[in-house]
């Protein structure tokens, strides 16, 4: 009789335990999704204590096309660590954005062409004038320059902008 009770109990306890572990794993994975996403795209581990928030996300559909905006805030120590990383890394640029990125993010005219993308307005990214930026082109190693802007039918990139005045890091991800 005791063996039967142990067997019945193990039939319920093992799957229930696995279910609880599975749920906790995905809860913590979801809780840090913005941190992992930034690390995967920019190959940078954000400082401990970084708080993130997804401000906008229109990704959906079969291919997952859309735009998203994330905001990251650091502790005082985290900000110092992040600024130190930017200084050493050498791949971050001081604002303003390149001409091509500026046209993609805010629209405008170049030559005799009008660019009406205005991605920053759509996702709610504030105009930042003092800070650093870095872009990752998810379509390959090619820079996002004017030629790319004129010849590419779709855009898949992530742009990080650090706002020095407000001590906030933003990440915009575009998939068209």
PASEBA-1860 file (N, C-alpha, C; in nm, 3 decimals):
! residues 176
1> XXXXXXXX> 0.081/-0.120/0.000/0.000/0.000/0.000/0.086/0.127/0.000 ~ 0.196/0.125/0.080/0.284/0.241/0.086/0.351/0.267/-0.049 ~ 0.391/0.159/-0.118/0.455/0.176/-0.249/0.357/0.237/-0.349 ~ 0.234/0.200/-0.340/0.132/0.254/-0.430/0.112/0.404/-0.404 ~ 0.110/0.444/-0.277/0.094/0.586/-0.243/0.214/0.667/-0.290 ~ 0.333/0.613/-0.273/0.455/0.681/-0.318/0.453/0.695/-0.470 ~ 0.413/0.590/-0.539/0.405/0.591/-0.685/0.304/0.696/-0.733 ~ 0.188/0.700/-0.671/0.084/0.797/-0.710/0.132/0.939/-0.680
9> XXXXXXXX> 0.195/0.958/-0.564/0.246/1.090/-0.529/0.353/1.136/-0.627 ~ 0.441/1.045/-0.668/0.548/1.082/-0.760/0.493/1.115/-0.899 ~ 0.383/1.053/-0.936/0.321/1.083/-1.065/0.275/1.230/-1.068 ~ 0.230/1.284/-0.957/0.185/1.422/-0.951/0.296/1.520/-0.915 ~ 0.385/1.481/-0.827/0.488/1.573/-0.778/0.591/1.606/-0.887 ~ 0.637/1.509/-0.960/0.740/1.534/-1.062/0.688/1.628/-1.171 ~ 0.574/1.600/-1.234/0.526/1.695/-1.336/0.494/1.834/-1.280 ~ 0.438/1.839/-1.158/0.407/1.967/-1.097/0.535/2.047/-1.071
17> XXXXXXXX> 0.637/1.979/-1.023/0.766/2.044/-0.998/0.826/2.097/-1.128 ~ 0.822/2.017/-1.233/0.873/2.060/-1.363/0.795/2.180/-1.416 ~ 0.665/2.178/-1.397/0.581/2.289/-1.442/0.618/2.418/-1.367 ~ 0.639/2.409/-1.236/0.675/2.526/-1.156/0.811/2.580/-1.199 ~ 0.908/2.493/-1.220/1.041/2.535/-1.266/1.030/2.602/-1.403 ~ 0.953/2.545/-1.493/0.931/2.598/-1.626/0.870/2.738/-1.619 ~ 0.768/2.756/-1.536/0.702/2.886/-1.521/0.797/2.990/-1.463 ~ 0.872/2.955/-1.361/0.968/3.048/-1.302/1.076/3.089/-1.401
25> XXXXXXXX> 1.124/2.993/-1.479/1.226/3.021/-1.580/1.174/3.126/-1.679 ~ 1.054/3.108/-1.732/1.001/3.202/-1.829/0.961/3.335/-1.766 ~ 0.923/3.333/-1.639/0.894/3.458/-1.569/1.020/3.543/-1.560 ~ 1.131/3.485/-1.517/1.256/3.560/-1.504/1.314/3.596/-1.640 ~ 1.296/3.510/-1.739/1.341/3.540/-1.875/1.265/3.661/-1.929 ~ 1.135/3.663/-1.908/1.051/3.775/-1.955/1.087/3.902/-1.879 ~ 1.115/3.891/-1.751/1.147/4.007/-1.669/1.274/4.076/-1.715 ~ 1.365/4.003/-1.778/1.492/4.060/-1.824/1.503/4.063/-1.975
33> XXXXXXXX> 1.393/4.048/-2.046/1.394/4.040/-2.191/1.459/4.161/-2.256 ~ 1.433/4.282/-2.207/1.491/4.403/-2.264/1.642/4.410/-2.246 ~ 1.691/4.361/-2.133/1.835/4.357/-2.107/1.902/4.257/-2.202 ~ 1.844/4.137/-2.214/1.899/4.035/-2.303/1.896/4.080/-2.449 ~ 1.789/4.149/-2.487/1.776/4.196/-2.625/1.887/4.295/-2.658 ~ 1.913/4.389/-2.568/2.020/4.487/-2.590/2.155/4.417/-2.599 ~ 2.179/4.322/-2.511/2.306/4.250/-2.512/2.324/4.171/-2.642 ~ 2.218/4.108/-2.689/2.226/4.028/-2.811/2.253/4.117/-2.933
41> XXXXXXXX> 2.188/4.232/-2.939/2.203/4.319/-3.055/2.334/4.397/-3.054 ~ 2.376/4.448/-2.940/2.492/4.536/-2.933/2.615/4.470/-2.871 ~ 2.601/4.347/-2.828/2.711/4.273/-2.768/2.772/4.349/-2.650 ~ 2.683/4.406/-2.569/2.724/4.482/-2.451/2.641/4.432/-2.333 ~ 2.707/4.397/-2.227/2.635/4.361/-2.105/2.609/4.490/-2.029 ~ 2.481/4.524/-2.012/2.448/4.645/-1.940/2.483/4.630/-1.792 ~ 2.517/4.741/-1.726/2.558/4.734/-1.585/2.449/4.675/-1.496 ~ 2.494/4.614/-1.388/2.403/4.558/-1.290/2.314/4.669/-1.234
49> XXXXXXXX> 2.188/4.639/-1.214/2.094/4.736/-1.161/2.024/4.818/-1.267 ~ 2.053/4.792/-1.395/1.987/4.864/-1.504/1.838/4.830/-1.504 ~ 1.756/4.932/-1.515/1.611/4.915/-1.521/1.568/4.946/-1.664 ~ 1.484/4.858/-1.720/1.441/4.880/-1.858/1.289/4.886/-1.866 ~ 1.244/4.949/-1.974/1.101/4.960/-1.999/1.079/4.962/-2.151 ~ 0.983/4.884/-2.196/0.945/4.889/-2.338/0.838/4.995/-2.351 ~ 0.870/5.102/-2.424/0.778/5.213/-2.438/0.686/5.198/-2.559 ~ 0.731/5.125/-2.659/0.652/5.109/-2.782/0.693/4.979/-2.849
57> XXXXXXXX> 0.595/4.909/-2.905/0.625/4.788/-2.981/0.512/4.758/-3.077 ~ 0.542/4.764/-3.206/0.442/4.733/-3.308/0.478/4.606/-3.384 ~ 0.579/4.531/-3.335/0.617/4.406/-3.401/0.500/4.308/-3.399 ~ 0.485/4.237/-3.507/0.377/4.139/-3.513/0.371/4.076/-3.650 ~ 0.271/3.995/-3.671/0.255/3.930/-3.800/0.351/3.815/-3.819 ~ 0.344/3.756/-3.935/0.423/3.636/-3.965/0.573/3.661/-3.958 ~ 0.617/3.773/-4.014/0.761/3.802/-4.019/0.809/3.885/-3.900 ~ 0.719/3.931/-3.816/0.758/4.008/-3.699/0.803/4.149/-3.731
65> XXXXXXXX> 0.757/4.205/-3.845/0.794/4.341/-3.880/0.736/4.441/-3.782 ~ 0.806/4.553/-3.764/0.756/4.658/-3.678/0.868/4.740/-3.619 ~ 0.832/4.828/-3.529/0.928/4.913/-3.460/0.909/4.895/-3.309 ~ 1.017/4.914/-3.236/1.006/4.912/-3.091/1.101/5.014/-3.030 ~ 1.066/5.060/-2.911/1.147/5.157/-2.838/1.161/5.108/-2.694 ~ 1.285/5.100/-2.649/1.316/5.061/-2.511/1.388/5.178/-2.444 ~ 1.366/5.192/-2.314/1.438/5.292/-2.234/1.509/5.220/-2.120 ~ 1.636/5.255/-2.100/1.718/5.195/-1.995/1.770/5.305/-1.904
73> XXXXXXXX> 1.756/5.285/-1.774/1.812/5.378/-1.677/1.910/5.303/-1.588 ~ 2.014/5.372/-1.549/2.122/5.311/-1.472/2.126/5.366/-1.330 ~ 2.191/5.291/-1.244/2.227/5.343/-1.113/2.342/5.442/-1.136 ~ 2.382/5.516/-1.035/2.494/5.610/-1.050/2.620/5.534/-1.090 ~ 2.645/5.421/-1.024/2.762/5.341/-1.058/2.749/5.282/-1.198 ~ 2.628/5.241/-1.233/2.603/5.185/-1.366/2.625/5.286/-1.476 ~ 2.585/5.409/-1.452/2.606/5.516/-1.552/2.756/5.538/-1.574 ~ 2.832/5.544/-1.466/2.977/5.561/-1.477/3.039/5.446/-1.555
81> XXXXXXXX> 2.995/5.325/-1.524/3.046/5.206/-1.593/3.011/5.209/-1.742 ~ 2.888/5.248/-1.774/2.845/5.252/-1.914/2.921/5.359/-1.992 ~ 2.936/5.478/-1.935/3.011/5.585/-2.003/3.157/5.547/-2.022 ~ 3.212/5.476/-1.926/3.350/5.427/-1.939/3.360/5.327/-2.054 ~ 3.260/5.241/-2.065/3.258/5.143/-2.174/3.253/5.214/-2.310 ~ 3.165/5.315/-2.322/3.152/5.389/-2.447/3.286/5.452/-2.487 ~ 3.355/5.511/-2.388/3.483/5.577/-2.415/3.588/5.477/-2.464 ~ 3.589/5.357/-2.407/3.689/5.256/-2.443/3.655/5.182/-2.571
89> XXXXXXXX> 3.525/5.163/-2.597/3.479/5.079/-2.708/3.521/5.131/-2.845 ~ 3.505/5.259/-2.868/3.545/5.317/-2.996/3.445/5.302/-3.110 ~ 3.331/5.235/-3.087/3.232/5.219/-3.193/3.112/5.311/-3.174 ~ 3.110/5.386/-3.066/3.002/5.481/-3.042/3.044/5.616/-3.097 ~ 2.947/5.691/-3.151/2.974/5.824/-3.206/2.899/5.928/-3.124 ~ 2.955/6.050/-3.122/2.885/6.161/-3.057/2.772/6.207/-3.148 ~ 2.663/6.252/-3.085/2.554/6.310/-3.163/2.604/6.437/-3.230 ~ 2.551/6.476/-3.344/2.429/6.431/-3.408/2.446/6.298/-3.482
97> XXXXXXXX> 2.332/6.239/-3.520/2.332/6.116/-3.598/2.391/6.143/-3.736 ~ 2.429/6.037/-3.805/2.473/6.051/-3.944/2.355/6.105/-4.026 ~ 2.384/6.160/-4.143/2.278/6.217/-4.227/2.170/6.114/-4.259 ~ 2.211/5.993/-4.296/2.115/5.889/-4.334/2.027/5.850/-4.215 ~ 2.087/5.830/-4.098/2.008/5.794/-3.980/1.917/5.908/-3.937 ~ 1.965/6.029/-3.950/1.881/6.144/-3.915/1.758/6.150/-4.005 ~ 1.775/6.123/-4.135/1.661/6.121/-4.226/1.565/6.007/-4.193 ~ 1.618/5.891/-4.157/1.532/5.779/-4.118/1.454/5.809/-3.990
105> XXXXXXXX> 1.521/5.867/-3.894/1.458/5.888/-3.764/1.365/6.009/-3.760 ~ 1.404/6.118/-3.829/1.328/6.242/-3.815/1.272/6.295/-3.946 ~ 1.304/6.233/-4.059/1.257/6.281/-4.188/1.336/6.402/-4.232 ~ 1.305/6.453/-4.349/1.373/6.571/-4.400/1.401/6.559/-4.549 ~ 1.482/6.649/-4.599/1.514/6.655/-4.740/1.665/6.645/-4.759 ~ 1.703/6.568/-4.859/1.845/6.557/-4.897/1.849/6.558/-5.049 ~ 1.930/6.649/-5.104/1.931/6.661/-5.249/1.794/6.708/-5.294 ~ 1.737/6.636/-5.389/1.603/6.671/-5.434/1.499/6.569/-5.389
113> XXXXXXXX> 1.532/6.492/-5.285/1.441/6.389/-5.234/1.389/6.425/-5.095 ~ 1.263/6.395/-5.074/1.201/6.415/-4.944/1.189/6.279/-4.874 ~ 1.241/6.269/-4.753/1.234/6.146/-4.675/1.133/6.167/-4.563 ~ 1.027/6.089/-4.565/0.919/6.109/-4.469/0.905/5.993/-4.371 ~ 1.015/5.928/-4.335/1.007/5.813/-4.245/0.959/5.853/-4.106 ~ 1.025/5.944/-4.038/0.988/5.994/-3.904/0.965/5.881/-3.802 ~ 1.059/5.790/-3.797/1.049/5.675/-3.705/1.048/5.722/-3.559 ~ 1.129/5.822/-3.527/1.136/5.871/-3.389/0.999/5.920/-3.342
121> XXXXXXXX> 0.930/5.992/-3.427/0.797/6.042/-3.393/0.699/5.926/-3.373 ~ 0.706/5.827/-3.461/0.614/5.714/-3.452/0.630/5.636/-3.322 ~ 0.754/5.612/-3.280/0.777/5.531/-3.160/0.780/5.614/-3.032 ~ 0.790/5.747/-3.046/0.792/5.833/-2.927/0.930/5.862/-2.873 ~ 1.033/5.852/-2.957/1.170/5.883/-2.914/1.187/6.034/-2.909 ~ 1.228/6.089/-2.793/1.248/6.233/-2.787/1.370/6.275/-2.869 ~ 1.372/6.401/-2.910/1.488/6.455/-2.983/1.601/6.473/-2.883 ~ 1.712/6.406/-2.908/1.827/6.409/-2.818/1.941/6.479/-2.892
129> XXXXXXXX> 2.000/6.579/-2.828/2.105/6.656/-2.894/2.243/6.638/-2.830 ~ 2.247/6.586/-2.710/2.373/6.572/-2.638/2.389/6.427/-2.593 ~ 2.476/6.354/-2.659/2.494/6.215/-2.621/2.574/6.137/-2.722 ~ 2.554/6.006/-2.721/2.627/5.914/-2.807/2.529/5.819/-2.875 ~ 2.570/5.765/-2.989/2.485/5.671/-3.060/2.569/5.560/-3.123 ~ 2.500/5.448/-3.145/2.561/5.334/-3.214/2.448/5.263/-3.288 ~ 2.477/5.217/-3.409/2.377/5.146/-3.488/2.430/5.008/-3.524 ~ 2.341/4.910/-3.526/2.373/4.774/-3.569/2.278/4.742/-3.684
137> XXXXXXXX> 2.336/4.719/-3.801/2.258/4.683/-3.919/2.238/4.532/-3.917 ~ 2.116/4.488/-3.898/2.088/4.344/-3.888/2.085/4.276/-4.024 ~ 2.100/4.353/-4.131/2.102/4.297/-4.266/2.245/4.269/-4.312 ~ 2.340/4.286/-4.226/2.479/4.260/-4.264/2.570/4.367/-4.209 ~ 2.690/4.368/-4.260/2.794/4.457/-4.208/2.793/4.596/-4.269 ~ 2.711/4.618/-4.370/2.712/4.744/-4.443/2.664/4.860/-4.355 ~ 2.734/4.974/-4.367/2.695/5.093/-4.292/2.561/5.146/-4.343 ~ 2.491/5.215/-4.257/2.368/5.281/-4.298/2.407/5.423/-4.340
145> XXXXXXXX> 2.430/5.439/-4.470/2.469/5.567/-4.526/2.367/5.609/-4.631 ~ 2.392/5.718/-4.700/2.296/5.769/-4.798/2.273/5.670/-4.912 ~ 2.377/5.604/-4.959/2.360/5.507/-5.066/2.270/5.391/-5.020 ~ 2.293/5.345/-4.898/2.211/5.239/-4.840/2.065/5.284/-4.832 ~ 2.045/5.407/-4.786/1.912/5.463/-4.771/1.838/5.468/-4.905 ~ 1.910/5.499/-5.011/1.849/5.513/-5.143/1.829/5.381/-5.215 ~ 1.903/5.277/-5.178/1.898/5.152/-5.255/1.836/5.034/-5.180 ~ 1.808/5.049/-5.054/1.758/4.936/-4.976/1.606/4.944/-4.963
153> XXXXXXXX> 1.535/4.837/-5.002/1.390/4.841/-4.995/1.333/4.817/-4.855 ~ 1.413/4.763/-4.765/1.366/4.738/-4.629/1.479/4.768/-4.531 ~ 1.441/4.797/-4.408/1.539/4.831/-4.306/1.524/4.737/-4.187 ~ 1.636/4.686/-4.141/1.641/4.601/-4.023/1.764/4.642/-3.943 ~ 1.742/4.728/-3.846/1.855/4.776/-3.768/1.811/4.809/-3.626 ~ 1.910/4.824/-3.540/1.887/4.868/-3.402/1.976/4.990/-3.379 ~ 1.919/5.092/-3.318/1.991/5.215/-3.290/1.985/5.241/-3.140 ~ 2.102/5.259/-3.080/2.109/5.294/-2.938/2.153/5.439/-2.928
161> XXXXXXXX> 2.085/5.516/-2.848/2.120/5.656/-2.825/2.125/5.680/-2.674 ~ 2.240/5.727/-2.627/2.253/5.760/-2.485/2.237/5.912/-2.469 ~ 2.139/5.952/-2.391/2.109/6.092/-2.364/2.186/6.134/-2.239 ~ 2.293/6.211/-2.258/2.377/6.253/-2.146/2.300/6.344/-2.050 ~ 2.221/6.437/-2.104/2.150/6.534/-2.019/2.050/6.468/-1.925 ~ 1.979/6.367/-1.973/1.878/6.300/-1.892/1.924/6.165/-1.836 ~ 2.047/6.126/-1.871/2.106/6.001/-1.821/2.019/5.879/-1.853 ~ 1.976/5.871/-1.979/1.888/5.764/-2.025/1.943/5.706/-2.154
169> XXXXXXXX> 1.937/5.575/-2.165/1.975/5.504/-2.287/1.848/5.458/-2.356 ~ 1.836/5.486/-2.485/1.722/5.441/-2.564/1.772/5.342/-2.668 ~ 1.687/5.245/-2.700/1.715/5.155/-2.812/1.590/5.151/-2.900 ~ 1.610/5.181/-3.028/1.505/5.172/-3.127/1.540/5.054/-3.216 ~ 1.443/4.965/-3.235/1.465/4.849/-3.323/1.364/4.856/-3.437 ~ 1.414/4.848/-3.560/1.332/4.861/-3.679/1.344/4.732/-3.762 ~ 1.232/4.674/-3.796/1.227/4.554/-3.881/1.116/4.574/-3.983 ~ 1.155/4.597/-4.110/1.053/4.617/-4.214/1.062/4.509/-4.319
END
